[in-house]
């Protein structure tokens, strides 16, 4: 019943649709074909048509929220499929890493490590390095300044005798150090194997599902005056085997579109006002003058705003205004034609910047005989950010500088808040971290809107970098920075805080995501009381998700486990549970609550595996050396001197003393300290073990004195991990250089086009469920995207959606604005142009079956380009 509430809204009297309208228009359905046992996905818009128009012979139903196999996710885009595959794989990796740690966990939970026993420590932390075996020891040379961050470990008795608290747990053994190294090697192999598996899946899924991207190219630098689609068709038809099916000419008309969207929103308010005044029947026959007249009487400010917006639109649509070309999308009839064009126009960026026509293999491949075009495979139509196609390089640079500064401010603000919370109560801080990890990404989404990106993949990758930086610092790094060093393995110290955060990752975030409070309020409370059908429909948008944010949640968990694994090996079990909880939560919400996620490619996955995952491994090795060198985390070194050596000052320590903790102020808390004067009562001195003050010497592992507090095994392990740090950093640099720097440098001087995808031989026009590049703008106040081009001459099935309440013209910004041009011919150059050239003859291949987006194709011989 509870999950039904989360996913099924109440019906509304405003809606003419049946109670299942929400499910049929917003949730991904599947189609069962006769004679087959399984389901085949079809697009949302087609399912709506099938359900509402009552076509016979087709059985439909929602995907099972829990049992849908992983192979089905490929139809929702490479990004979605790889995300769920990666999360499942990381759950297994964490579980195996935890099992490899079992011998170490059992050792730390024994009296061999802590002679006082572990009964006073919660069972969740008994397998960690938390040390309950402590002892007050003499330290004549110690001063309170050395223990300023940990005054409760510093006590003064009579005659100013100084005692400090020492950790008496067993030394780090070679066995546990080598087991940790085994886990590091396993994680390195597993994560790199996961990266290769991701690339294999991406290729496999891309070949299995045909989409517009497989047939299309994008021209990034067209001449500003090249607005004629026929000119582009004629140019690309020169290439071998090329039949141009679609050409989309994008224009620098963002201001026009924004003004028309604002006009549409104001017009919606005018209609609502007129309806409330005159009723539905008279409202249907109301003219624009009627709407303005009633608004002038009742809401003059609204009327003035509409008139002002009308005038702005009229100026922007005047014939004197011209708008340059920003991008060109060309769709060919075959995959081979697309690849022939990409191969023929593949030249270095240097030649494109210099417009070096001689770099082309054929002079006829220069546009207008003098332009070298920058051409690449087009992203999916649903991922194109049409409003950002006009952004220049300098504009993008300024935007990145601004958003980077804002990101620094947000990260710093989060750090200050969490630090203050930790000083009060670490359970409160853990809850605050979990809440920040949910709410702050919403703030970064607003920050990211200040950036222009050509497609959703690039936008998501930018969001991923910001949110990942915040979550890594907010979740993992901040705990180390705000926790006094000598509380690292102390009871109720760093490890207790870490456990609280891991517990919140398993419980708090999945529960908050499952509740989906905001969107359930909109569906169940706002929607039934909406003033009109359009407003009600807008409340039924699913929860909008961004893969960039989802990936940060995924990398944050593995980073948290890896960062603290040297002192809390069992953290990987928590990581496995957190991944499992998030996997099944996200899977349920994907099929029952989320809005459709754009079919982005592998931008975020590539950034994750080429940069963040390798960096996580490097950090693991570095933190392993740091923690290994800092044990036992009490900043004490043995002077190898005894209190009974005859020294007059030291002999005063013998006996029972009442020492007062330095943190007590006027009402100091006292502890009883007994020194017998035997060989176990040694004298200690302060020596900083804090790795934050020894970073340089630790990374330069050949230049450090490690003999003061370390055991022989610890010295060896510190050297070993220091060597591993050098190797890890070197390998990561080579890996990054190979995958990023080298490829970018090479592409600057020469063309690098290559693909390993198979040529299916299928034709674009034969694919029933495929989209064309039709400029459209999403707005939360409208149930469907707003179109910004004339679509009368194209196949409207290629728009990518239909609506049960309205035709596509209702959402077309180019309709109903004839009066803005004073009766003259509409200025076509103000809007993008989409032109369709259908082939004379198409062939339906029975081997092709319907898919959610494109077509699932039968295996055939590959032809590589």
N, C-alpha and C positions, 0 to 999 in steps of 0.2 A: 504494500500500500504506500509506504514512504517513497520508494523508488518511482512508483506511478505518479505521485505528486510532483516529483522532481522533473519528470519528462513529459507529462501530459497536462496541458492547460485546460481551464474551464472553457466551456463553450460560451459564446456571446450571442445575444439577440441581434446584434448588428450584422453578424456574419451570415451570409447566405450559404456558406459552405457547410458540409456535414461535420460532425464532431471530430472526424479523423482528418480534417483539413490541415491542422498543424503538422501531423505526421507525414501526410502525403506531399506537402510543399516544402518542408524544412528538413526532414530526416531522410537519410539515404535509403532508398528501397532496393529491392532485388526482384528480378523477374524469373519465374519458373517456366522453363520451356517444356512443352509437351514431349513426353517420351524420354525426358532426362531426369535424373534424380536430384541434380543440384540446381542452384540458383545462379543466374547470370545478371550482373548489375546493369542497369540502364540509368540514363541521366535523370535528375530530379524532374526536369520539365516534362520529359516523356512520360514519367510515371504519373504525374498530375493529369496529363491528358488521358492516359489509359484509365485511371480511376474515375475521373469525372465524366468522361464521354462514354464510358461503359462499353469499351471495345470487348468483344468476346474472344475466348480462347486464350487469354493471358491471365495467369495467376500471379499476384504480387503479394508482398509482405515485407515487413521491416527485417533488417539483419538481426540475428541473435546478438544481444548485447555482450554476452560472455563467451559464446562458443564459436564465433566467426573465425575461421582459420586465418593465419597470418598471410597466406598467399592472396587473400581477397583484398588486402589493403593496397595492393599495387594499382588498383583501379582508381584510387583517390589521389594519385600523384606520387612521384618518387620520394618527395620530402616526407610525406605522411608515412609511407611504407617503411622507409629507412629509420624513421624516428621510433616506431614501435618495435622494429627488429632490433635496433640498438639497445633500447631499454630492456628488452627481454634478455639480450646477450649480457648486458652489464649485471643483471640480477644473478645470472649463472656465474659470471666471473667473480663477483663479490662472494658468493657462496663458496666457491672453490678456494678462494684466497683465505676465507675464514677457516675452512677445514684444514688447510695447510698450516695454519697458525695453532691448531689444537694442542700440539705438544707444548708450545710456549705458554698458551693459556693455562694448561694444567699445571705447569711449573709455577707460574705466578700465583696460582690459587693454592699453593702448598706451603707448608712450614719450612721447606727448604729455602724459599725466598723470604718469607716473613715469619720469624720464629714466634711472634705473638699470636699467630693464627689469623684467619680472615673472617671470623664470625661477626666481627663488629662492622664489616664492610658489606654493603648491599651485594646480593648475588650477581647483579648485572656488572659490577665493577671488580669482582674478585679475580678475573683473568687479566687485569691490567697491572701496570707498574705502581699503582697506588700503594703507598708505604705507610702502614700503621705502626711499625716498629720504630719508635723514636726514643731519643735519650738526651737529657740535658748534660752538656759537657763543658769543661772549663775552657775559656778563651780569653786570656788576659789582655791580648792586644786588640781584641775586637772593639769597635765603637758603634754607637747607635746609628751613625750615618750609613754604615755598611748594611744595616738592617732596616733602613727607613721604610722600605716597602713591605717589610714583614716584621713589624715590631712585636708581634706575639711570639716570635721565635727568639727573642732577645730578653733576658732577665738580669736584674742586678740584685745581689744579696748584700749583707752587711760588709763593711770595709770595701765597698765598691767592687766586690767580686763579680765578674761577668760570666754568665752562663748562656750558652746558645743551644738551640735544638738541632740535633744531628739525626739524619736518617740512617737507621741501622740495618736496613734490609740487605740481602745478599748482593754481592757484586754481579755486574752483568757477565754472563757466561758466554764462552765462544759458541756453544751449541745454539742458544737462542739468537745470537747475532747472525749465525749462518742460516738459520731457519728464516729469519727476516730477509736475508739476501735472496733466498730461494723464492720467497713470495714476490720480491721485486722483479726477479727474472721472469717469473710466471706472468706477472701483470704486464711486463714489457712485451712478452711474446703474445699474450692474449689481446692486448689493445692494438698492436700492429696487425695481428690476424683479423681483428674486428674491422680495421680499416680496409684491408684487402677484401673482406667479406662484403663490406658496404659497397665498394666499387663494383664488385661482381653483381650484387643485387641491383644496383643502379642500372648497369648495362642490361641485365636480364629483364628488369621491369620496363625499361625504355623500349626494348625490342618487343616485348609482349603486348604493349598497348600502343596503338597508333593514335597520334594526336596531331594537332595543327603544327606543332613545333617540328615534327618530322618532315613537313613539307614546306616550311617557310623560312625566309631570311629576313633580317632587319638591316636597313641602311641607316647608319648612325649620323652620317654627315652629308645629307643631300644638299644641293644648291637651294638657296632660300626661295628662288622663283620656280622651282620644279614642282608645281602643284598639279600638273596634269597627269592623271593615272594612265592615260593612253600612251604618253611618252615613256613611262616606266615599263609598261607592258611591251612596247615595241623594243626597248633596249634589252630586256631580259629574255625576250623570245629569240634573240640571236644565239643564245648558248645552246650547246648540244642537247637535243631531246627535250627542250624546255617548252612546256605549255603553261602559260600563266593563267591561273584560275581566279585569283583575287589580288587586288592592289589596294592598300590602305595608305592614304596620304595624311599624316598627322601634321597639324598646324600649331603655330605659337599663338593659340587662342584661349589660353587659360583664363584671362580676364573676362572674355566673352562668356565662357561657360560658367564661371563663378557668378557673374551678374545674372545670367538666366536662371541659375539654381536658386539664387536669392529671390528673384522674381517669382519663381514657382512656389517657394515656401510662403512668401507674402500672399500670393494668390490663394493658397490653401487656407490661410487665416481669413481672408476676405470671404471665401465661400462658406467657411464655418460660421462666420458672423452673420451672413445673409440667411443661412439655413435656420439659425436660432431665432431670427427675426420674422421670417415669412414661412417657414416650414419647408419640407422636402419637395412638395409638388411645385410650388412657385419657384423654388431655388433652381430646379432643373432648367427653367426657361430664362434665368437671369442672364443679362448681358454684363460685359465688363463695366459699362457705365453704371449699371444698377449696383454692382458690388462696391464701386468706389463711392457712390452716393450714400449708401447706407453706412459705410465706414466713416465718411466725413461727418455724419451726424453723431455716431456713437463712439468711434475711436479715430478722431482726426489725426492723431500721430501715426497710426497705421496707414491711413490713406496717404498722408504726405510721404511716408517712407516708400510706399508702393509707387507713387507718381515719380518720385526721385529715381527709383530703381528703373522704372520704365524709360525715363529720359536717358539714363546711363546706357541702357541696352540699345536704345535708338542710336546714340552716338557711336557705340562700338560696332553696330551693324550697318552703319552708313556705307555707301559705295566707295567713299574716299578712303576708308580704312582697308589696309591690306595686311595679311598675316603670312609670315614666311613658313616654309616647310621645316619641321623639326626631325621627323623620322619617316621612313618608308617601310612598310611591311608587304612583302611579296610572297604569295602562296602559289606553289607549283602543283601540277596535277600528279607528279610522281616524286618519290623520294630521290631517285637517281638524278633528276633535274636539279633539285635543290643542292645536292652534293657536288654536282658538276660545276654549278655556279660558285659555290663556296671555295672549291679547289682552284678554279680559274682566277678568282679575285683575291686569293690569299697572298698578301704581301706584308712586309714589315711595317710597323707603325711609323718608322722613320720615312718610308716612301709615301705613306698616306699624308703625313704632315707636310712633306715637301712637294706633294702632288706629282710624284715622279712617274710619269706615264710609261717610261722605259722599263720600269720594274714589272709591268704586266707582260705575260707571255704573248698576248695578242693585243695590238693597239686598238682593235675594235671593242675591247672590253673596257675602254675608258668611256665614261658617260659623257655624252655630247662631244666625244672625241678629245676631251681635255681634263676630265675629273677622274681621279682615282678614288674609288668609293671604299669606305670602311664597312665591311659586310660581315655579319656573323649569324649563326643560327638563332632564330627568334625564340624568345621564351614563350611559355604558354599564354594564350590570349587572356585568360582569367587573371594572370599575374601582372599584366602591363599596367603601369601607373601613368595613365595618359596625361594627367595634370603636371607631370614632372619631365616630360619629354623635351621641354625647351631649356632646361637648366644648362648653363655654361660651366666650364671647368672652374673659373674664378668664383662663380656663385657657389658651387659645391664646396670649394676650399674654405670660403668664408663661413659657410654653414657648419662645416665640420669643426672649425676652430670654436665657434660659439657653442655648439652642443658638447664639445669636449670640456669646455670650462664649466658648463652647467652640470655635466656628469661629475666632475671633481667636487663641486659644491655639494651635490646630493650624497656622494660617497662619504665625504667628510662629515656631513650632518648625520648620516646614519651611524658612523663610527662614534661620534660624540654621544648620541642617544643610547646606543648599546652599552658603551662604557659606563654611562651613568646608571643604567639599569643593572649591570653586573655588580656595581658597588652596593646596590641595595639588596638584590636577591637574584641568584642565578636562575631560578625557575621563571621569575618574571622576565629576565633577560632572554631566556630561551624562547619564551612565548613571544616577546617583542621581535626577536630575530625571525621567527616563523611568520609573524604578521607582516614585517617589513618585506620578507621574501615574496609575499603575495601582493601587497599594495604598491610597493615602490616600482615594480615593473610597469604598472599602469601609468605612473608618472613618467617613466622613461619612454613609454609609447607616445606621450604628448611631446616630449623633447624630440623624439625621432621624427615627428611630423614637421619639424623645422628643417629637415634635410630633404633634398630632392634625390630620388632614386629612380632609375629607368624601369625597374620591375620589382615585384614583391620579394624575390629572392635576395636582391641586394639590400632592400630595406630590412628584411628579417636578419640578415647577417650583421648589419649595423646595430640593430636592437640586441642581438645576441652578445656582441662585444660589450656593450654598456651594462646590460643586466648581469652578465657573467662576472664582470669586474666587481660590480657591487656585491653580488652574492658571495663570491669567494672571500672578499674582505669582510663583509658583514657576518658571514657564517663561521668561517674558519680562522682567518688571520686575526680578527679583532679579539678573540678569546685569548690568544697568546700575548697580544700587546697589552691587554688590560689586566691580565693576571700576573701578580708578582712572581718572579722567576722561582723563588723557593717554595711556592705553592703548587708547582707543576704536578708533583705526585703526592702532595699532601692530602689527607682526608678533607673533603669538602673544598678541594682546590680546583685546579684546571680540569681534571678528569671528571669530576662531578658536573661541572658546567657542560663539558662535552657530551656527557650522557644525556643531560636534559635537552640539548639541542637535537641530538639524534632521535630521541624519543618524540620530539615535536615534529621532526621530519616524517616519521612514520604515521603519526596520528593527526596532528593539527592540519597540515596542508591537504592531505586527501579528504578529510572531513569538510574543510572549507570549500574545496573545489566541488565536492559532491553536492553540497547544499546549494551552490550557485544562487546565492541569496538575491542579488540584484535582478537577474533575469527571471527568477521565479516570481518576484514581486511584480515585475512588468507584465508577465503572462497572466498571473492569477488575480491581480488587484487592479492594475492600471487598464489592462485590455478590456475587461467587461464594462468599464465605465467610460470608454473612449467616446468622443463626440462624433466621430465619423469612421467609416470603414478604413480609410487610408491610415488614420492614426492607430486604429486597432491592429491593422496588419503590421505596422512598424514595430509594435510591441511584441510580435511573435518572431522576431529575428532570434536565432539561437545565440548562445554565448560566443562572442568573437574571440578566437584563439590565434596566437601567433607562434609558429614553430620556433622562431628565434628565442622566445621566452621559454618555451617548453624544453628546448635543448639546454638552456642555462640551468634549469632545475635538475636536469639529468647529470650534467657535468659537475654541478655543485656537490651532489651526494658523493660521487667517486672522489672528488677533490677533498672533501671533509674526511672521508675514510682514510685516504692515502696520507694526508697531512699529519694525522695523529696516530697512524698505525704503529709507529715504533713504541709508543707508550700505552696504546689501547688496541691490541690486535683484534679483539672481538668486535671492533667497529665495523668490520666487513660484514658480519652477520646482520647488524643493523642496516647497513647499506643494502644488502640483499632483500630484507623485508621492506625497506623503503621503496626500492625499485618495483617489487611485486605489488605493493599497495598502489603506487602511482600508475603502474601498467594497467591493472584491472579497473581502477577508477577512470583513467583517461579513455580506456576502451569503451566503458559503459557510456561515458559522457559523449564520446565521439559519435556513437550510434543513436543517442537519445536526447542530446541537449545542445551540442555545439552547432554553430553555424558552419556552413560549408567552408572549408579551408582552401584557399587558392592552390592550384596544382603547381606549387613552386618546385623547382628542380633540386639540385644537390648543393646549393650555395652554402647553407648552414652546415650540412654534414661535412663538406670539404673543409670549411674553416675549423670545424671541431676536430677532425682527425689529423689535419695538417699542422695545427698550431696548439689548440688547447689540450688535447690528450697527450701529445709528446711533452708539453710544458708541465703537465701534471706529473708525469713520470720523473722528470728532472727535479721537480720540487720534492717528490717523495725521497729521492736519493739524498738531496741536500738536507732535508729535515731528519733523515735517518742518521747522517753524520752528526748533525747538530745535537740531536737528543742523545745519541750514543756517547758523545764527548762530554755532555753536561751531567750525566748521572754521577752522584745521587741527588743532584739538585738542592744541595744545602749550603753551597759556597763555603765549605770547610775543608781544610787540608790538615793532615796529621803532621805535627812537628816532630814526632818520634821522641818526645820528651814526656816524662812522668811527673805527677804532682808530688811524688815522694822522693825526688832526686836531691833533696837537701836544700833546695832553694827556699829562702824565707818567705817570699811572696807566694810561691806555688803551694807551699805547705799549708797555707791558710785555707785552701780549697778542701782539705781533708775534713770530713765530718758531715753533719746534716745542716742544711741551710734553708732559710725561707727567702726565696727570691721573688721579686716583683716584676711582672711583665711590663715592658716599656710602653705598651699600648693603653695602659690603664689610666693615665693622667693622675688626677688627685686621688682616685679610688682604685689604685692598681690591684689587679688580680694577682694572687700569690701562688707559687708552686713550691713544692718541697723537693729539694735536690740533695741526694746523698752521694758522697764521694768517699769510697773506702780506702783509697790509696794503694790499691793493688795494680797489677800490670795492665788491667783493662781500663784504668782511669788515666787516659793520656791527655795531653794538652793540645789544643787545636788553634789554628789561626785562620783569619779570613783569606779566601782566595776566590776570585770571581770565576764561577763556572758558567755564567750567563752567556749563551752563545751569541746573543745580540751584540755583545761588546767584543766578540772575537770572530766576526764574520770573515774579515780579511785573512786571518791566520788559518781559519778552518778551510777556506777554499784553497789556500796555498798550503796543502797538507804536509809539505816537506819542511816547512818553517814554523814549527810550533812545539813548545815544551808541553808534553802530555804526561809528565811523570808525577805531578803533584798529587792528584787525587784518584788517578785511574789505576785499575788493576791491569795485569799483563794482558789478559784477554781483551779488556776494553781498549788498551792502546793499539793492539793489533787490528781490532774491528774499526777503530776510528781511522787508521791508515787505509784499511781496505775500502771503507765507504768513501774516504776522500778520493781514492783512485777511481771509484765508481762514479763520483761526481764529475771528474774530468772526462771520463769516457761518455757519460750520459750527455753532458753539454756538447761535446764534440760531435757525437752521433746526431743529436737533435739539430745542430747547426747544419751538418751535411744534409740531413733529411729536409730541413726547411729550405736550404739553398737549392737542392735538387727540384723540389716541388713548387717553389715560389720564385725565388730570385733568378734561377737559371732559366726557367720557362719564360719569365717576363723579359729578361734580357734578350733571350733568343728571339722572342716575338717582336721585339723592337727593330731588329735588323732583317728578319726574314719571315716569310709566311710559314705558319705552323699548323695549318688545318689538317686534321686527321680524325677519322672516326673508326671505331671498331663495331659499330652497329650494323646489323644486317639490313639489306634492302629487301623489304617484304614483297615488292612488286605490286602492291595494292595502290589503287588510285584514290586521290583525295575525294573526288565526287562520289565514290562508291561507299564512303563511310557515312552512315546515317547519323551517328552520334559524334559529331565533330564540330568545332567552333571555328569561326573566322575572326579576323582582327577587326572588331567593330568597336570604335571608341565609346566607352561608357564610364560613368562616374557613380560610385557607390555613395549613398547618403542614408543615415540611420532613419530619417523621417519618411523614407519611401521603401516600399516592400521590394522593389526591383531597381536595378541600376538605371540611371538616366542616360539616354543615348544622346550623342552630340554629332550626329551625321544623318544624312538622308539614307534610309534603308529600303526605299520603295523598289529599287532595281536589283536587290540582292535576294538570295534565298534566306528567308527569315528564320528558317530552321537553324541557320548557322549563327544566329545571335547568341544562343546558349541558354535561353530560358523562355518560358511563356508565363502568362499570368491568367488566372481564372476570372478575375474581376474586370480586367481591362485589356485592350489590345496594346501592342508595342508602341503605337502612336501616342498613347497616353503618357508614356515615359520618355518621349522624344522631345528634346529641347528645341528642335528646329520646327516643331509644329505649333500653330497658334500664335505666331509672332509676326504675321504678315503686316499688321497695323504698325509695327515698329519701324517699317521701312517706308511709311507714308504712301502705301499703295504701289510702290515700285517693285521691280523684280527683286526677290530676296538675294542678298549678297552671299553667293555660294562660297566665296573665298574665306568667309568667316568661320566655316565649319570644315571638319575633316571630311575627306572624300573616300568612299569605299565603292569599288567597282568590281563586278563579278562577270567573268567570262566562262560560262558553263561549257564543258566539252560537248561536241556534237553527239557523242554516243558514249554511254557508260555501261558497265557490265557488273552485275551482281554476282559475286563469288560465293557459292554455298559454303565454302570453308570458313567464311568469316561469321562470327557470332557477335551479337550485341554486347556492348560493355558499358560501364558507367559513364565513361567519357569518350573513349575512342572505340577501337575494335580490337578484340583479342584475336591474334593471327596465328595460323598454323605454322609450325616450324618449316623452314625452307632453307635452301642453300644460301649462305651468306656471300655478299659481295661487298668487300671493304673498299673504302676510299681514303 
